[in-house]
Amino acid sequence: DAWRCLFDQVHTDWMESVQLVFEYFCERTPRSFVETRETSVVWNFKYADVEFGRIQARDLLQHLWTGPISNVPVEIIQGAKSV
């Protein structure tokens, strides 16, 4: 059995603006990085200072909710050391 796509078209217009926000937070958070995938973007701070990374993650979420994804039907998933 082959894999098949359940969606005809996945909207990824939001990804570029989110990536810009993530890159900004990479500049502010030493040892953090961005992972770009086919339909998602991840800001990872697993190598950053734990407490500083958590503070930055909260700030990053505020930037996302009030900015590039405020009116976009996307899901934000918070990991232990990623958004």
C-alpha positions as CSV (number, residue, x, y, z in Angstrom):
1,D,0.0,0.0,0.0
2,A,1.3,3.4,-1.0
3,W,1.1,6.6,1.0
4,R,-1.3,9.1,-0.3
5,C,-1.9,12.7,0.5
6,L,-5.1,13.5,2.3
7,F,-5.0,17.2,1.3
8,D,-5.1,18.5,-2.2
9,Q,-3.3,21.7,-1.3
10,V,-1.6,22.6,2.0
11,H,-1.4,26.3,2.5
12,T,2.1,27.3,3.5
13,D,1.9,31.0,2.8
14,W,2.5,31.7,6.5
15,M,5.8,29.9,6.7
16,E,8.0,32.6,5.3
17,S,6.8,35.2,7.8
18,V,7.1,32.8,10.7
19,Q,10.6,31.8,9.6
20,L,11.6,35.5,9.8
21,V,10.3,35.7,13.4
22,F,12.2,32.5,14.2
23,E,15.4,33.8,12.7
24,Y,15.1,37.0,14.7
25,F,14.8,34.8,17.9
26,C,17.9,32.8,16.8
27,E,19.8,36.1,16.8
28,R,18.6,36.9,20.3
29,T,19.1,33.3,21.7
30,P,22.6,31.9,21.4
31,R,22.7,28.2,20.2
32,S,19.1,28.1,19.1
33,F,18.3,27.2,15.5
34,V,15.4,26.9,12.9
35,E,14.3,23.6,11.3
36,T,12.3,24.0,8.1
37,R,10.2,21.1,7.0
38,E,7.7,20.5,4.2
39,T,4.7,21.9,6.1
40,S,6.1,23.2,9.4
41,V,8.8,25.4,10.8
42,V,10.4,24.7,14.2
43,W,12.4,27.0,16.5
44,N,14.6,24.8,18.6
45,F,16.5,25.9,21.7
46,K,17.7,22.6,23.1
47,Y,21.3,23.8,23.1
48,A,20.6,27.2,24.6
49,D,20.5,28.2,28.2
50,V,17.4,26.4,29.5
51,E,15.9,29.3,31.5
52,F,16.7,31.9,28.9
53,G,15.3,29.7,26.2
54,R,12.0,29.3,28.0
55,I,11.7,33.1,28.4
56,Q,12.5,33.6,24.7
57,A,9.9,30.9,23.8
58,R,7.2,32.8,25.7
59,D,8.2,36.0,23.9
60,L,8.3,34.3,20.6
61,L,4.8,32.9,21.1
62,Q,3.5,36.4,21.8
63,H,5.1,37.6,18.5
64,L,3.5,34.8,16.6
65,W,0.0,35.2,18.1
66,T,-0.1,38.9,17.5
67,G,1.7,38.9,14.2
68,P,2.2,36.5,11.3
69,I,-0.3,33.9,12.4
70,S,-2.9,36.0,14.1
71,N,-5.5,35.2,11.4
72,V,-4.1,32.0,10.0
73,P,-5.5,28.5,10.7
74,V,-2.3,26.9,12.0
75,E,-1.5,25.0,15.1
76,I,1.4,26.0,17.4
77,I,2.9,23.0,19.1
78,Q,5.2,23.7,22.1
79,G,7.8,21.1,22.8
80,A,10.1,20.8,25.9
81,K,12.7,22.9,24.1
82,S,11.0,23.9,20.8
83,V,8.1,25.8,19.3
